[in-house]
Amino acid sequence: MKRSRRKDLKQELNLTNMIDIVFAILIVFILCAPLMSQGVKVNLPQVKAPTMEQQKLLKVSITKNLEIFIADMQVDMESFESIFKSLWNGEMAVVINSDEAVSYGFVMKVVTQVQKLGVTKLGFLTMTPKDELVNGKK
């Protein structure tokens, strides 16, 4: 009887192709990362955003004359903390409603004050863009 001799197969893992793919993906991320951090001009007050439950939120409003209202009660920055503590129950979401003409710096002062008091659920009220209201895409 003849016995056939098989050649032993060498089973090696070829990593060359996988390394090429990893380097290609790395190059894509290196090229795209600076593009993602560039500033984009946006109009913040006009965005489409999900709504929040109305009964479980405290509204802080800022008018274009820099008047601050907490739940429709006018306050100044000195009495903001005490009045806010008396109206906020510790669990409610807080929504900032600011006029478009108010500077970003002033809004951030109010946001910082709210966050210092322990608010973790914070949102901003916005309007639906005018072109979506006209076209009926609400």
N, C-alpha and C positions, 0 to 999 in steps of 0.2 A: 504494500500500500504506500502510495505516495502521500506525503504530508506536505500540504502547501504552507509555505512560510509567508506570513503577512508581515508587512513592515509596520513597525509601531508608529502610531500617529503621535506627533508632537502637539500637545494641546497647550497653546500659549495664548495669553490674553494680549491682544494688540491694543495698546493705549494711545497710539498716535492719533487716530481719528477722534477719540474722545478729548484729547488735549487740544486739538485744533478747534473743536467746537467750543470748549470752555474759553479759550483765548478769544475767539470771535465774539462770544457773548460778553466777555469782560471789556473788549474794545467798544462795543455798543454802549454799555453802561458808562464807560469813561467819557464817551462823546456826548451822551444824553444828559448826564448829571448836571453840567453847568447850564444847560438850556432849561432845566426844570426849576432852577433857583432864580431865574431872571424875573424881574418885576413885570407885571402885566397891568395895563391901565384898565380899571374896572369902575363901574358905577354901582357902588354897594347897595344903595337903598332900593334898587329895582332888580330883585331876584325872585325866582320861584322857589319857595321853601315850604316844607311841611308845616301844618298848623299844630299848635299845642292846645291842650285842654284849657279852656278859659277859666274855669273855677279854681284851678290849682296853681295859679301864677300871680306874682306880684309885679305890677307894671311900674317901671321907672321911666319917666319921660323928660326929655330935654328939648326946650323950645329954641327957636333961632335967636332969641334974646338971652340965651344962656340961663333961663329959669328952669329949675329942677322941680319935678312933681313926683311924689311917691303915691301911687293909687289916687290920683287926682287931688292931692293935697300939696300945695306949694311949700318947699323947704329951701333952706340955703345950705351951703357946704358945712357950716358949723353945727347945725342941728340935724344934719343928714343921718348920722350914726344913731342917735337916740330914737328918732322917728322911725327909721328903717327897722331897728330892733323890735320896736313895739308892734309893727305891722307884719313882720316876717315870722313865720312859725317854725323855721328851721328845716322844713321839708319842701316848701313850695319852690317852684321854679321862678326865677326872676327874669323878666324880659326888659331889655333896654329899648326904648322907643325914642330915637333921636331925629331931629330935623336934619335934612340933607346939608343945610348951610352951616351946621355946627362943626367946629374944627375937630379933627381926629384926636388931638391932644386932650381937649376938654372931655370928650366921651371916654377916653381911657382913664382920666382922673376918676370919673364916676365908677367905671368898671373896677378899677383898683380898690376903691372904697368899698364896693359891694363884695368883692372877693375877700377883703380883709375881715369882713364880718362873717365869713364862713360859707358863703354861697358856692355850691358846686354845680347846680343846674342853672346855667346862664344862657340866654339866647338874645337875639336881636330881631325886632319887628321890621319887616320889609314890605314893600308894595310889589304887586305883580307888575311886570313891565307893561307899558301902555300899548305896545303893538300886540301883545297877547290878549289884552282886554278887547281891543278893536276886532281882532279876528275870531274872538269867541273861544280861545283855547285856554280857558281858565282852569 
